[in-house]
């Protein structure tokens, strides 16, 4: 499990790449919580949640929709890129996040 305060910029909407100016205008701030195994059961599942505060239960009050099957693919200039998906029924909908760690005043 990994967690930190950060601002998240979603790079896709409904599987389509957003123009940079749209992605940059819609940052969401919160507590990034990532895990590679389900808490309690230990079943493998890479997932990232943006929570309103540390200790908030994942999946209940997420600031933005969770990133499923997520992988850290890049660290560059103080930011991280996570690739993954949103999953509805059996559909895979591409999603990626740029994560800028730090307190809200530092990230904006």
N, C-alpha and C positions, 0 to 999 in steps of 0.2 A: 504494500500500500504506500502511495506517495500522496502528499497533499501540501498546498500552499495557496496564499492569496494571489490572484492574478486577474488580468483582463483577457477575455476570450473574444476573438474575432472569427466568426463562422465564414468559411470561404465558399460554401455552396448553399443554394436554396432549391429544394426539390430535385437534387442531383445535378443542377446546372451551376457552373462556376459564376460567381458574382463578380462584377467589375470591382477593381480595387477600391475605388472611392465609396462604393456602397458598403463593402465589407468593413472598411475603416470607420465609417460613420455609425456602425451598429455594434460597437463593443459592449460586452456584458461583463460586469465585475462580480467576483465571488470567490469562494473557497474551492479550488480545484482538488478533486478527490479521485485518484486513479487506483484501480486494483486489478490484479491478474487472476485472482481466484475469488469466488463468491464467499463472502464472510459467513462463517458458521459451517458451511458444507465442504469448502475447499475445492469445489468443482472449478475447472479452468474457465475463465471468462474475462477477457480484457475489456474493461469498461472505464469511461471517464465521466464524471458528473461535475457540474458547476453548482455548488450549494450556496445558500445565502450566508451560512456561517459554519465554523468548525463544529463537528458533532451532529449536524443536521442529518436526518436519515436519507441516504441516497434513494432517488426514485420517487420521493414524496413531494418535496418542494424545490425541485431543481430550478435554477434560474433560467437555464435553457435546456433543451432536450438532450439526454445523455448521448454520448458517442460510444457505439458498440464496436467490438472487434478492433479496438484502437491500438495503434502502434506509434511510438515516437520515431519519426523519420528524419528529423533535422533539428539541430541546435545551431542558431546563427544570430550574432549581434544581440545577445540578451533575450532572445525569444526561442520558443520551441514550436515545432509543427507536429500535430497529431493527425494521422489519417485514420479513417474508420467509416462507419455507416450509421444510418438511422434504419431501423427495421420495422416494417409494418407487415403484418401477416407473414408471408414468405418472400417479400420483396426486399432487395438490397438497394438502399438509396445512399449514394456516395455523400460523404461529409468530411470536412477537414477543418481543424481549428489552428489558429495561430495563438499561442499563449504567451503573454508578457507578464512574468512574475513581478510581484511587488505590491505595496500598498496602493490604494486607488490614486492618490496624488502623484505617485511615482510613475504610474502606468499611463496616465492621460496627458 
